[in-house]
């Protein structure tokens, strides 16, 4: 049985169904995608090296000024957070947006957290792109975006995800999360996409606890 409140139903999503279930991706293929060649589903994630600190500038009179942080290059980051999404936005709407705005096959992870008490989206989402170049393109294209598929004046804001970067870190973050529990509706869960088609999420490495439904709270 679902932990969603009685009478609640998933938000109406566009008729479009993005990234349909494919035949199960061979384990070696998905492991290679997530952990690199020779990895295993239980292997620890590889971490992207932290960006080197920007070198201080020497100001006039020989004083050291504050460093200048440039938006590009992005030091290998691929995971972005989309903010200010419209009210009523769903995961399917997110996938539809990415595909129709020129990013089909260019992302391998997408997640739109919801408030489990209301099943309303929390107006932000996490997307991992297949390369830093695609991540830069996503930021450039969707920053200030307003051409939504539903009525909204929201202007999208795009930032790097400070907590997890890259598919391995995202898999480790969510594979044992309550959001992956069997009682959670599929629309509320993160998805992995391989070659433009949805793939099975790597299995948990420990028993998943059912989510605690807290009014006004969601899983991010």
N, C-alpha and C positions, 0 to 999 in steps of 0.2 A: 504494500500500500504506500501511496505517496505521502510525504509530510507536508504537501501543500494544503492550505486551508480548504475546508469544505466549500464547494461551489466555485472555487477559483479555477481558471482555465488559462492556458497559455495565450499570450497575446496573438492577435491575428497577424500572421506574417504574410508577405507577398506570395502569390501563387508560385513564384520561382522557388525551386528547391536547389540550393547550391551544393556543389561537391557531393554528389550522391554516394552512398556506400558502394565501394568497389569490392571485388573479391579480396579476401584477406591478403594484405601485403606480406610476402615472405618475410620471416623474422629477420633473416640476414640483411634484407633490403632496408627494413625500417631501422634495424640496429645501426647499419652503416650510415643512414641518414642522420640519426640522432647522436651516435657516439663516434662515428668515424670507422674506418676499416678495422675489422677484428674486434670491435666492441661487443659488449653484451648488454642485455636489457637491464641488468642490475649494476652495470658499471657506473662509477661516479661520473658526473657531468664534466665535460671539458669547459674551462672558463676562458672567456675572452680576456686577454691581457688588458689591464687598466690603461687608459689613455695617459701618456706622459703629461706631467704638468707643463702648462705653457711657461716658456722662459720669461723671466721678468724683463720689462723694458727699462732702459736707462733713460730717464727724463733729462731735460735740460738741467744745468747746474750739477749733473752727476748724481741726482737722487734716483732711487729705484721706484718706478711707478708700479701700479697694480698690473698684473699680467692681463693680456687680452686673450679671451677665449673665443675661438672662431667656431662657427657652426659646422664647417667642413674643413678637412676630412673628419669623418665621424669615428675614427679609431676602431673600426671593425664592428660597430654596433648594428644590430639587425632588428631589435625588438622595440616597437613604438607603442605608445599609449595614445589612443584617440579620445579626446575629451569633448564635452559639450555636444554630445549626440542628441538627436531629437527625442522628445517624449514618445514612448511607444516603440522605440527602436528595438529590434530583436536580432538574434544571432543570424537568422536567415537574411534579414535585411542588411546586416553587416557584410556577409559573404556576397550578396548581390551587389552591394556598393563596390566592393573590391574588384569583382569580376567585370562590372560594366564600366568602371573607371580606368581600365587598362592594366589591372594587376592579376588577371587570371593566370594561374600557374607560377606566380611570382611570390607567393606567400605559402608557408607550411604550417602555420598555427594561427588560430583565431579564437578569441574568447570574449564574450560580452557578459559580465557578471550581472546577476539579477538579485532583487530583494525577494527572498523566498516567501515572505509573508504576503506579498502582493503579486509576485511574478513580474513586476515592472523592472525594466532594465535600469541599471544605475547610471546610465548616460555616459559611460566610458567603456572602452574596450582595449584589448591587448592583441597586437598583430605582430608576428615574426615574419620577416621577409627572407627570401632565399639568398640574399647577398647584401652587403653594406650599400652598394650602389642602388639597389632597389629600395632599400630603406630610406636613402636620401631622396629618391624620387617620390616615394610615398609622402614623406614630410612636405616636400615642396608642393605636391599636387593637392593634398588635403588640408593644409594649413589655410584657414579662412573659408573652407568649402561650405557652401550653403545650398547647393542644388540637390536637395534631398528628394526621396521618392514619396515623402509624405509631407503635409504642410508643417513648416517649421521655420523660424527665424534664427535658429541656432547657427553659429559659425564655429566650425570644427577647429579645435586646437590640437596640435600634435607635439608630443614630447617623447624623449627617450624614456624607456622603462628603467627606473633606477634600481629596482629590486632584482629582476632577473633579465639577463641578456642571452639570447640564443636559444635554439630549440632544446638542447640538452638540459639547460637550467629550468626551462619552462616545464619539461616533462617531469623532472624531479620535484618541482613545486606542486604539481597537480595530480600525479599518478596515485598518491596516497591521500589526497584531499577528500573531505566529506562531499565535495561537489561531484565526485565520481561514484558515489554510492548508488546502488541499484534503484533506490526510491526517488532519486532526483530525476526530474524530466529531462529527456535528452536535450531539449532546447536550451537548458541551463548549463550545459557542459561545454568545456573547451573541445576543439576539434583539431586533428592533425590532417594535413592535406599533402598527398604525395602525387606529383605529376598532374595536379589539377583535380584529383579525385580524393575523396575522404578515405582515410586509412584508420585501422583500429588503433586506439590509444594503447601504448605499452601497458602491460598488466601491473597491478600494484605489487609492492614488495612487502606489504604488511596488511593486516586486516583493516579495512576502511570503516570508520565509524559513520553512522548516520548523522546528517547535519542537525544541529540544534537550530530550530526556527526561532529567530528573535525578531520581533516587530521592528521594522525600520532598519534592520541589519541585512547585509548581503555578504557573499563571499567574493573577495577580490584577488 
